[in-house]
Amino acid sequence: MRLPLFIAYRYLFSKKKINAINIITAIAMLGFGVGAFAMVAVLSTFNGLSEIVEGTINNYDPDLKISAAKSKTFVFNQDLVQKIQQLDEVKNITNTLEEKVVLKYDDHQEIARIKGVGPNFDANKFDTLMVLGSFELGDSSSNYGVFGGGLSNKLNLFPGSPEVVTVFVPRRDVEYNSLNPMAALSTKYLRSSGIFLVHEEVDNEIFITSLKFAQDLLSYPHSVSSLEIELLPDSDPQEVKENIETILGSTYQVKTRKELNEVIYKIFRSEKWFTFAILSLVLFISSFNIFGSLVMLVLDKKKDIGILKSMGAGEDTIRKVFMWQGSYIAIIGGASGIVLAAALVLAQEYFGFITMDSAMVQEYPVKLLLRDIVLTFATVSILGYLISIYPSIKASKTLISNIN
């Protein structure tokens, strides 16, 4: 086994009779290096962006969300809360009410989604999401709300704006009257206290206010649409979900944070693997340089092959020499690219010298993961091995009688 490795190593760095072999070999190494560099850098960028989105989602969505299985709302009662609080992993429970409403501010009118939150709502986790103003929902004498960035932009609404925001929704207990259409609407007023950013879907339609405001507006005095549960650190959401489902039965449905944002997680995963597939294709195309280099090397080393065979080297030994030659080119080039990319990503991760303007974060987000390095190295090694199969077999079949 050591003989093929040694001969392949000598062939890689020795001077060839045909100078083009050296040039093609260098191009093949460079191609694999650039491809591996790009793969690690791009995958690390996806990791960084995913971490930021996941962080904002973690601060907005609860660990678990309980809602009615067959209706939009259900009557809130303490017995229900006490059943859930029996679980040791439960830290906090917040009752919420969500519904579509119409907002009017100045000359702008938009369909939005109101989210009323109870007094147990943890406002501290919104600190990292707020971009303007503060998280304030008001009291019995004044009503405030915090608005998603996209929604506030569509309304041209900012914290401290002098005009109140009109919120109205069709009343459930009054029939529509064409002579007096306003009588069929439930209307309330509030002001903006702040603007937050999570992701586009939330930012464009959600505003948060007090549960009392939402219940009065929607004529749901004792009902909520969901219970949001915050778990203690290191708790397993899936395990707690199963326990709650056992306690509450089929009347309620329970979803984890990942299930609530299933589409977003799927998009990130699919985009990452689609990008990986494209970069793998680039590496595959680059591997044809190895193919050309090996074919030319076989022609250049016909005499050496004959000498080795006359000394008793079998076809398997000759084949391994050229297999290792192709693998050396791919591994050395790919490993160089991986090392350079890892150094760049780690430098950005710790020093943040690449910055962005007008973004949620100032430093360009990256995160280096060991699995991405291993995946890239495995891809490089496998491609180098596969592309070397045919030239190595041709070399092993070379007949001594055909060697000049």
N, C-alpha and C positions, 0 to 999 in steps of 0.2 A: 504493500500500500504506500510506503514512503517513497519508493522509486518513482511512480507516476507523479507524485506531488513535487518531488525535487526537479524532475525533468520539465514539468509544466512551468515551474517557477523560473527555471533557467531560460526557457523559450520566451517567457513573457518579457524579460529584461535584456536578453541578448540581442545583438545586432543581426538583422536579417539581410539576406541577399537582395530581396525586393524591398526597397525603402517604403513603398506604399503600405506595407503591412504594419509598420510602426505608426504611420499616420492614421490608418483606419483604427488600429487598436487604441490610440490616444483619443480619437473621436468617440469611440464606443465608451471608453471610461468617462469622458466628459459628459456624454449623453446620459449615462446612468447616474452620474453625480448630480447633474442639473435636475433630472427627473426625481431622484430621491430627495434632493433639497426641497424642491417644490412640493412634494407630497407631504413631508413632515411639516413644512411651514404652513401650508394650507389647512391641513388637518388640525394643527395647533390653533389656527385662527378660528376655525369652526368651534373648537372646544372653548375658546375664550368667549366668543359670542353666545354660545349656548349657556355658559356659566352666568353671564350677565342676565340673559332672559330668564333663566331659572331662578336667579336671585330676586328679580322683580316679581316673578310669579309667586315665589315663596312668601314675599311680604304682602301680597294682595290676596291670594287664595288661601283658604284654611287647609289644615292637614286633612280634615274630613268634612264632608258636607252632607247633611241629612235633609231630605225633602220627601214630600208625600209621593207615593208611588202612582196614584191615579188622579191627583188633583193639583192645582197650582198652589194652593195654600192649605194649611191645617191649623186647628186651634192650639195655641200655645198653652201648656200647663206645666206646673212644677213637677208633677209626677213623672212626666217624660224626662225632664232634666235630671231628676234624682236617679232614675234608672241608669242613665248614661254615666253619671258621676260616680257610680259604684266602681267603675273601672279605674284602676290606679294610674293608668297612663294619661288620663284626661286632665288637662291643665285649666282650660277655660272653655266656656260655651257661650256663644253669642247668637241671639235670635235676630233674623234679618227678614226683610220684606222687599221683593223686587217686582217691578211691573213696568210696562211701557207707558210713557206719558208724552205729552207735547210741551215743549219749552218755548217761551216767547221772551226775547230780550231786544228792546229797541225795535228795529225793523226786521230782525232775524227771527225765524221760527224753525225749530228742528224737532224731529221725533227722537226721544232719548229713553234711557232706562233708569228709573229711580231705584236706588238701593238704600233702604232705611236700615240703620244698624242700632242695636240695643245699647244700653249703658255699659255693658260688659265688654264692648268692642275695644280691642287694644290699639289705640291710636299711635303708639310709639313705633310700631312696625311700618307705619307710613312715612316715617322721617326720611328714609332713603328714596322714597317715591315722589315726594313733593318737590316741585321745581319753582313754584311761586306761592307766596302767602303761607298760611299755616292750616293745620287740620283743626277746624273749629266747626261744630254743628249747631251752636246756639243753645238757647234755653227756652223757658216758657214765654219770655217776652220778645225774643227775636229768633229768627230761623236763618241758618246758614247752611251752605253745602260746599263740598269740594268737587271740582269738575275734572273729567278727563281732558288731556291736552287737546285732542282732536275736536272734542265737543265744544270746548271753550273757544277754540279758534273759529269754528263754524258760526258760533254766536257772536264773535268779536267781544268776548266777555273776559274781564280780568278782575282779580281780587281788588276790592276797594272801589269798584265801579259804582257810580251814583245811582243808577237805575236798578230797580229790583227785577228779579227773574220771575216771570209768571209761569206757574206749573198748572196744567189742567189736564183732565182725563174725563171721559164719559162716566156719568154716575150709573151705578148698577141698579139703583132703586127708583129711577125716574125714567119714564118713557120720553122718547125724543118728540119735541114739539117744534114744527117748522116755523110757527109764529114767534116762538121765543126759544131759539136754539141754545142760548147761554144757560137757560134753566136746567138743561140736561148735562151740564158740565160741572164737575167739582174743581174748584180753583183755589190755589194757595200761592203764597209769595215767599221768596227767600232771596238772600244775597250770596254772592260768591266769597268764600274765605280763602280758597286756595286752588291750585291746579296740580294734578299729579300725572305721571306717565308710567304705564305698565307695558302694554303692547297695543298694537293698532286696534284690535277688536274691542278692547275695553276702553281705550282712550277716546274712541269716536262716539260712544253712546252712553257711558256710565257717568252718573254723578251720585255722590254719597251724601246723605243727610240723616237726621235722627229718625229712629223707628216711629216715634210718636207722630212726626210730621207725615211720614209715608202712610201710616195707618189711618190718620184723619183724612188725608187726601183721597185714598182708595176705598174708604168706608170699610175697612177691615179692623175694627177696634180691638179684637182679641186674637187675630190670626197672623201667622207668619208664613213665609214661603220656604224658609230653610233654617236649620241650626248649623252654625259654623263651629267646628271643634278644633281647638288648638291642643296639641299633644305635648307631653314632656319630652325633653331632648332624649335621643337614642331610642325612642319608641318606634315600633314597627307599625306603620299606618295600615298595612294590609291585614295584619293580625288583629289590630283593634277594630278594623272595619268588620271582620268576620264575627267578632264578639258582639258588636253592636247589632248586627243583623240577627244574631241569635236572640238577643234581648228584645228587640222591637218587632221582629217578625216581618211578614211580607207587606205590611201596611206602608212601610217606609223604605226608601232606597238610600243607600249610602255610597258615596263616591270619594275616592282618594284624590289628592291634588293632581296626580298624573292622569287620572281618568277624566278629571274636569278639563284638562288641557291636552287631551290626547292628540288632537290635530296638530298643535304646535310642536309637540315632541316628535311626531311622525315626520313633519316637514323637515325639522333639523336633521333627523336621522337619515331621511331619504336624500337630502341635499348633500350631506357629508359623504354618503356611500356612492352617490352619483358622481361627485367630484373625484373620489378615489378611483372609480372605474375609468374616468377620462384620463387621469394621470397614469393609471396602469397601462392604458392603451398607448400613451406617449412612450412609456418605458418599453413596451412591446415593440414599437416601431424602432426605437433606438437599438434594441437588441439585434436587429438585422445587421448592424455594423459588426457585431461579434461574429455573426454567421459569415460575413464576407471576410473578416480577418482570419477566421479559422480555416476557411476554404483555401485562401491564399497561403496560409502557413503550412497546410498539408502539402501543397505543391512545392513549397520552399524546402520542406524537411523530408522529401521522399528518400533521399540518401540516408538520412539519420534513421528513418523508419526501417529501411533495409538492413542497416547495421544492427539495430536493436533486435530485429527478427532473427538475423543470422546468429546472434548471441543467445537465442533461446527465449526472447520475450514473446509472449503469446498475444493474440488479438485483444484479449481483455486488458492487458497492460497498455497497449497502444491506445485503445479506446479511452481508458481512464486518463492518459496523459492529456489528450485534447479536450476531454470533458472538464478536467481541472483547469485547463488553460482558459476556456470560456467562462468557467465559474470565477476564476481569479479576476478576470476583467470586470465582470459584473459586481463582484463583492467589493473589490478595492474602490471602483468608481462609486458605487452606491454608498458604501460606508463613509467615504470622504464627504459626500453630499449630506448624509445623515448627521455627521459630526458638526459640519458647518451650520446646518439648519438648527440643530439642537442648541448650539452656542448662541446663535442669533435670537432664537425664541426665549432662551433663558435670560439673555441680556435685556430683552424687551420686557420680560415678566418681572424682573427685579429692578430695572432702572427706568423703563418706560420712556425711551428716547424718541420713539415714534408716537406723535400725538395727533389728536383729531380736534377740529374746531366745531363748535355748536353741536355737541353730542352729549349723551347722558354721562359718559365717562371721558376724561381727558386723554388718558393713555390708551393706545390701540390694544384691544383685548386679545391675549393669547394665553394658552395653557398647554404645556408639554406633558403628554401622557406616555408612559412606558409602552402601553399596548400599541400606540401609533408607530413608535420606533421599531418595535418587534414586527409589526405588520409590514412596514415599509421594507425592512431588511429581508423578511421572508419573501416578499414579492420580487425584490431584486434578485435574490438567490435562486428562486424557482425559475424565473425567466432566463437567467444566465445558464442554468442547467438544461432547460428544455431546448434552448436555441442551439446548444452545443451537441445535441444527440446525433443529428444527421452527419455533420462534418467529422465527428469522432468515429462513427461507424465506417464512413468512407475511408478514413485513415487506417483503421484496423484491417480493412479488406485489401489494402494495397499489396500487390504481389511483388515478391523480391525480383522475379524475372523481368518485371516491367520497369525496374529502377535503373536509370542510366548512371 
